[in-house]
Amino acid sequence: MLSVRLENTKNGSFKCYLISVLATAGGYEVKTEYGRIGGTLNHGSAGMFAVEADAVRELEKVAKSKVRKGYVETERTNGAGVATVVPQQAAAMQNLVFQIDLQLLATSTVDPDSLIADPTYVMQEKHDGERCPIGFWPGEVHAINKRGNPRAVPAKAVALSSAYKFTGETVLDCEVVGETIYAFDLLKFQGEDVRHRSFRARYAMLEAFVADVGDYLVLSHATTFTASKRRMYETLLADGSEGVVFKRGSAPYVGGLSKSDGDALKVKFVESATVRVCSNHPTKRSVGIEVHDGNDWIGIGNVTIQPNRSIPVVGALVEVIYLYLARKGGSLYQPVYKGERDDVSVADCTLAQIKIKGETRLAA
């Protein structure tokens, strides 16, 4: 039996993920097990295949996706049942990743028109991707996710590491959308920590750096003037973008969640929620989803899984975007599946995060 064990023990995580190929009467099944290390594991399936080679390819695909999310491979058992343990590799990968207290955006309680008119706030697009701070050192490059766990370094960042001469630690705060890296803030540059500087000063340094390195990075455009903010806001809204970000131009980079009327705010054109998969449809690419109200799990409808995405197992935590929930006990309106999340916990799957039509919601 071929099997792979992966673990994530970075920054408070203590999780494992096991993938194995099992021969059955109907073919070859790719089985998954996941949960807290040393605890009772959840069970799932990544699919049934008629040919063993196809099952092995699926195993490698799932393993690679977990590595991108910060897991490291700690053991691999070949078809003959011989295990290769690689704890040194796992420890090395975990210890190499840099530490940054990330700034988290609060949902704004200030009217967007006021922020657009206020010259002290700078506006940027809120990109619909994965948060990915990237750190460069001479001859090295590493990336982390929203929770500070290691993740695979985007290909263009690897190429930039080879093409540009870094003389000291340089850390960019970025969002990755597909193969594109959108750089929206600069935290350290060539060994100097610049987080104490104003956002305008950091952005000017970032703008010059991105212009210097060429096509490896895309600068997340920032604008200050009311007329240009208004044009950008209306264009992004019409294009169906996720939303915009407002940052006070004079503010330093401060880790943690901003106040809802503070220096780093988000205004979302669509809502997003972390939910738990509660069922799989037997014949369709659809899963049931649920949230917790503090006492019970409550179903909030179903979401279709795109043909190019793996169907998440029951118990998986996933992200969806939607317009609203019509009423308590109803279903999300126009939900769209965005993918699995391993940088959150079941504590994040709350009813309080859901926008219910006609109700005021607390800032997230």
N, C-alpha and C positions, 0 to 999 in steps of 0.2 A: 504494500500500500504506500503510495506517495503522499506525503503530508508536509505541511509547512506551519511553523509556529512563529507568530510575530507578537511583540510586546511594545507597550508604550508606558514608560515609567517616568516621564518628564513632567515637571511642574505640578505635582500632585496627582497625576494620572497613575493608575495601577491596573492597566487593562491588558488582556491578551486576546488574540484572534487566531484560531486554528482553521486550516483549510486542508481537506483531504479528498483523494479520489478513491471511491469504493466501487468495486465490481459488484453488480447486482444481476438478477435474472433478466432485467430489462435493458441492461447496458451499463454505463458508468456514471455514477452520480458524484457531483462535487458538493461535499458536505461542509458546512461551516459551524463553528462553535465560537462564542465570544462572551466576554464578561470580565468581571474582576478576577485578577490573578488569585488563585486559591479558593475562589468562591464557586457557586453553582453556575455553570455556563448555560447560556441560551443556545438553542440549536436552530439551524436554518439550512437552506439548500440554494446553491448557485446554479442549479440546473442538472438535467439528465442528458447524457450524450450517448449516441450509438457507438462511437469510435473512441477508444481510450485517448488517442492523441488530441482529440478535440477537448476532452475533459481536462487533460493536462494543460492545454493552452488557456482554458478558462481559469484554472487554478492560478497560473502565473499572472493572468490579467488581474484577478482579485488581489493577489499578493502585492502586485505593483501599485494598485490603487491605495492599499493600506500604507505602503511605504511613503507615498505622496502625502498622506495625511499624518505622518509623524511616527508611524510604527517602524520597528526595526526587526529584521529576521533574526531569531535566536536559535532556531533548530530546524533542520530539514531531514526527513526520513525518506530514503530512496525506495524503489519498488521492492527491494529485497528485505526491507525492514531495518536497514542500517542507518542509524541516526548520526548526523554531524551537528555538534553543538558549537555555536559561535558566540559565546557571551562576551568575549573581548571585543569583537566587532560591534556588538550592540552597545556596550559601554562606551566605546570610542565615539560612535556616532552621536550618542546622547550628550556626551560631555563637550563636544566640539561646538555645539550651537550656542549662539550668543543670547544674552538676557536683556530684554527691553520691557519696561512697564508701559504698555501700549495705551494711547489715548483712545477712549471710547466715546462715540458721539451720543448725546442725549436727543431724544425726540423733542423737537422744539415746542414750547408752549407759547411762543411769540408768533404773531401773525406774519406770514411770509412777506407780505407787502411792507411791513415795518422793517424787516431785515434787509429787503431790497433797497429801501430808501435810506437806510442807515449807512453812511460812508465808513463807519468804523468796522463794518463786517465785509469780509471777502467771500465770494461765492465760488464753489467748484461743483462739478457734476459728481453725483454719488454713483459710482460705477457698479454694475451688477455682476460682481465676480467674487473672488476669494481673497480675503485679506492676507497679504504676504509680505511682511517686512523682510528685507534682504540685506545681509551684511557682507561686506567685501574686506579682505585683508590681502596683503601681498601673497599671491599664489593660492588664495583660499576664497571660497564663497559659500555662504550658508543661508538658509531661509527658515522661517518659522511661520506658524499659523496664528490665528486670533488669540489662542490660549497660550502661546509661547512654546508650543510643541514643535519639534523639528518636522519639516516636510521636504519633499523633493525640490531641488532648486530649478526654477524655470530655465529652459534651454537658452533663452536669450541672455539671462544673467550669467550663465556659465560662459557663454561666448564673450560677454563684456568683461568678465574677470580675466580672460586671456588677452583681450585686445587693449585694455586700458591699464596704465601704470598706477596702481594703488600703492601709496607709500605709508598709509596708516588706515586704521579702522574707518570705514565709511558705511553708514546705515541709512537706507532709504525706507520710508513707509510707502507701501505699494498695494495695489489691487491687481490681481491677475485675472484676465478675461480671455479664456482660450489660450492662445500663444502670446498675447499682448500683455506687456507689463506697464500699467499706468502708475507713474511715480507722482505722489501728491504731497509728500513732505520729506524734509531732510533732517535727520537727527544727529548724525555725526559725519564729519568730512575730513578725510586724510589725517585721522588721529585726533581731531578737535571735536569735542562735544558741543553742539550748537543748539541744544534744546532750550537753553535759557534765553536765546535770542527771540525776537518777535517773529510771528509767522511771516510777515512781509519780508523780513531779512532772510529767513530760511528759504522762502520761496524764490527769492532772487538768486541765491546760491544754487538752488536746485535747477532753476531755469538755465543758468549758465552751464551747469554740469551736463544736463540733458542735451543742450545744443552742442556741447563738445564731443559727446560720445556717439552721436548719430542715431542710427535706427534701432539700437538695442532697447531703448526705453521710449515711452510716449509720455510727455508732460501732461498732467491733468490741468487743463486750463483754469486759471483763476482770474476773476474780474472784480473790480471795486466800484466802478461808477454805476449809478442807479440805472441809467439808460441801457448800458451793456448788460447789467445783471438782469434787467427785465426782458431783454431780447433773448438772452441765454435761457432764462427760466421758461419762457413761453415756447421756445424751440424744443427744449428737452421734454416738456410736458406733451407737446404735440407728437413728438417722436416715440412716445411710450417709454421713456427712460425711467429708471427706478426712482430718481429724485435728485435733490441737491444738498450740498453741505455749506453751512455758513460758519466761518471762523473769524474771530476778532483779530484784526490785523496786527494789533500790538501785543497779542498774548504769546507767552512761551508755550512750549510743548509740555503738557502736564499729563502724566499717566492716570489711568482710571476713568470713571464715567463723569462727564461734565454735568453741570447743573442744566436743567431744562430751559433756563434763560441765560446760560453762561457763554463760555468762549468757543465751544465746539458743538454745533447743533446740526441735526439732520431734519430735512423735510422730505417725506416720501410721497411719491405720486401713487404708488401701490403699496399695499400692506404685505408684510412677510411674517411668517410664524414658524416656530419650531414645534413639530407635532410628532406623535408616536404612531407607527403603523400598527393597526389592530387586526387587520384581516387582509387576505389576498383573494381576489376574484378568481374562481376556478377556470374561467375561459377567456377572460379579458385582461389586458395589461392595465389593471387598476387595483389600487389598494385602499382599504378603509383607513381613516386617520382619526385620532382622538387627542383630547387635551384633558388636563386635570383641574378641577375646581377647588381643590383643597381637601375634598373628601372622596370624590369619585372620579373615575375616568368617564368622559362624555364624548360620544361620537360626533364629529362635525362634517361627515360626508365622505366622499371618495375623491381621489385624484388619479388621473391617467398618467402612466409612466411612458415616456417617449420611447420609440422603437430602438433608439441607439443607447438606451440606459438600461442597466441591470435592475430587475425588480427587487426592491428591498424586502427583507424578511420581516415577519411579524416581530414586533419589539424594537425594530430599528428606529432611530431618531432621524427625521428628515426635515428639510426646509421646503415650504411652499409659499408662493405669492398668491394674492387674492385681492378682491375688491372690498368685501365686507361679509359679515355673518348676518343674515337677515334677522334672526332672532335666536335666543338661547334655545338649544335643542334642535336647531336647524342645521343647514349645511353651508359651507363656505361658497360664496358666489364667484364663479370663474377661477377656481384654483389652478395653479400651474406648478408642476413638480420641478424643484431646483436641484435636488440631490441629497445624499446622505450627509449627516453631520456627526463628526466624532470629537468636535471641540465644544460640545454642550452636554448636559445631563438631563435626566427626566425632570429635574427641578425646573428646567426652562420651559417645559411643555405645559404652560398654564393657560387657563381660560382668560386670565387678566390681560394677556398680551393680545387677545383677539379683538379686532374692531367690530363692534356690533352696531348695525345701522341705527342711527338716531340717538346713540348714547355717547357721552363724553368718556374718554379713556385716559387713565393716568399715563404720564410720559414714561417710556421704557428706559 
